[in-house]
C-alpha cells in the first residue's frame, strides 16, 4: 500500500508564493506573446517586433502591479516615522497655550501657570537646592534677583495660585507678553 505524501508544513510564518498554481496561465501568456511577436515581425520586420516587445513589457508591468499582493508596513519603519507628527502637534499645542494665556487670565492660571511653576520648582531643586513649596521666600529671592524682576513673583507664586476655577478670572488682566517673556527668560537663566 502506497501512502500519499502530505506536503510538509512550513510553519505558521512561512509565506505562500503568489505564483503557486499559475503555470497554465503563464504558459498561455507566453504563447500569446510569441504569436504576437511573430506576427509583428512578419508584418513590419524588426520595427514590428520592437513595438510588440515594448507593448508586452508595459502590459506585463501593469498586470503584475495589479496582481501583486500589497506589502504590509514594517512595524519598525512605522515606529521611526511616528515621532514627527506628535512632536509638531506638541509644539503647536504649547504655542496655542502660550498665546491663549496672554489673552485669558483663567487660561493662564489653569494651563500655563502650573507648567511654569513646575519648571521653577525643578530648576530651584536641581540647581539651587531650594524647595519651592517649603521655602518660597528663598525661591523668590533667587527668581527675583533685581527690582526689575520683582513683579514676576506674583505670576508664579504657589501661594497665590487659585485653588479651583478662578472666580472673576475674566475681570483680571491676562499676563502681558513682555512679562511672560521675562518670566521665561528668568526660568531659563536659573
N, C-alpha and C positions, 0 to 999 in steps of 0.2 A: 504494500500500500504506500503510495507516494503522498507525502504531506505537502500541502501547498505552503510555500514560504510567505509569511506575512512581511510586509515592509517594516523595517526597523524604525522604531520611534526615535526621532532625532532630538527629543526633548521639547519642553514647553516653549523655550526661547528660540527654537530653530524656525527660520522663515521659509516659507514655501515659495518657490520660484514662480513669478507670474507667467513665465513661458511654458510651464509644465502643461502638457497636453495640447500644445498649439502646432504640433508638427504638420497636420494636414493643411491648416490654414497657411502656414509659411511656405509649404510646397506649392500650393495653388498660386500664392502671390509671386513666387519666383518664376513659375511657368508663365504667368501673365506678363511680368516684366521682360522675360526673354522673348516672348512673342511680340511685344510692343517694340523692343529694341530691334528685332529682326525686321519688322515692318518699317520702322523708321529708317533703318539702313537701306532697305530695298527701295524706298520711295525717294530719299534725299541724300543718301550716302552718309558720310561721316557727320555732316551737319544734323541730319535727322536723328542719328544715333545719339549725338550730344544733347539734342533737345529732349529726347526720351529719357536719357540718364539724369539730366537736371530736374525734369518734372517728376521722375520717380523718386529721386532723393528728397525733394521738397514734400511730396505727398507722404513719403515714409516718415519724415520727421514730424509732420502734423499728426499722423495717425499714432505714432509712438508716444508723442506728448499726451494725446488724449487717453491712451490705454495704460500708461504707466501709473502705478499707484502713487498717491500723494505721500510725501515723506512726513513723518511725524517730527515735530521740532525736538531738538535735543534739550533736555532739561537744563544742562549746564550752560548752554548758549542763552536760553531764556533768562537764567539767573544773572548772567553778565549784562544783559540788555535792560533789565528792570530798574536798576537804581537811578537811571537818568530821570525818568518821569517823576518819581516821588521827590527827588531832590529839588527839581524845579517847582513842583507843587508846593513843597515845604517853603521854598523861598518866597513864592507869591503869596502864600498864606501869611507868612510872617510880615511881608511888606504890607499886606492888607491890614493886619493887626496894628502896625505902627501908624499907618495913615488914618485909620478909624479912631485910634486913641487920641490923635491930635484934633479930632472934631467932637468926640464924645467922652466926657469925664467918666460916665458909667462904664464905658467900654475899657477905658484906661484902668480903672480900679478893678474891673473884673477879669481882664485878659492880660494886659501888658504889665501892669504893676507886679503881679505875682512872679512873672518871668524875671523882671529886673531885680526884684527883691531876692529871689533865689540865686541869681547871678552874684549879687552883692554879698550874700551870706557865704557863698562858695569862695569868692575871691578873698574875703576877710579871713576866713578859716584857713585857707591854703597858704596865703602869702603873709598874713599878719598875725595869725594865731588868735584872732578875736572872734568870739561867738556873737553874732548879730543880735540874737534874741536875749542872751544872758547879759550882755554888756552893750546896750545901744549907745551909751554916751561915748565909749571908746570907738565904736563903729562910726558915729557921727564925726568925731574928730579926725578920723582917717579919711573919710569921704570928703568932708568939707575942710580942706586944709587952709583955704584963704577966704576972705569975706565974700568974694565973688561967688563961691560955691555954697554959701550958707543957705541960700534958698532952695537948693536941691534936696535937702533932707526931707522937707515936707512932702515931696513927691514919692519918697521911697520908705519913709518911716514906718516900721511894722506896727507901732502903737497907733498910728493914725489910719491904718487900713480899715475900711468899712467891713463890719462883720458879716452882713448879708447883702441883699440887694440894696444898693445905695438909694436912700430916700432923697429926693431933691437933686440927684446927680445931674439932671438936665439943667438945673439952675446954676450949678457950679461950672466954672470955665474949664475947658479941656486943657491938657498940657500944651504949652506953646512949643512950636517947632524948635526954637533955639534952646529952650530949656531941656527938651528931650535930647537934643544933640549933645548938649553939655553933659547931661547925666550919663549918656552912653560913653562919651569920651572919658569921663572920670572913672567909670567902671572898667574901661579898657586899661587905663593907667594904673589902677590899683595893683 
